[in-house]
Amino acid sequence: MRAPKPLLPILRRCAGVDGVCVEGEPLPAFDTYVELLSLPLVFGTTVETIPRATPYIFPDPELVEYWGRDLACLRALKVGIHWQGSVKYRGDRLRSIPWPISRRWRAYPGCG
């Protein structure tokens, strides 16, 4: 699998991923290349054959422990909904939630 460098720690934890290389760096030797979004067509995937094993992405246990300790003092409901993609991507403004906008949610009761 080839991916942007910031995604490597997450993708390396995915079951079935034997290796991950950084976008823009030389590729290792391979027999064939298929774009990720073309795999359902290649494998003849149908709605009935989509694997339902979830989750398939796992966080780093050390980060889970760190954030668990850091957020333990908060008694309010904790929901993480912030998303920020790469600002280098031309369409980033169409998919990211800028920090100033997400800060407005803190004004709601229980959102601290």
ABEGO torsion letter per residue (X at the ends): XBBBAAAAAAAAABBGBABBBBBGBBBBBBABBBBAAAAAAAAGBBAAABBABOBABBBBAAAAAAAAAAAAABABBBBBABBBBBAABAAAAAABBBAAAAAAAAABBGBX
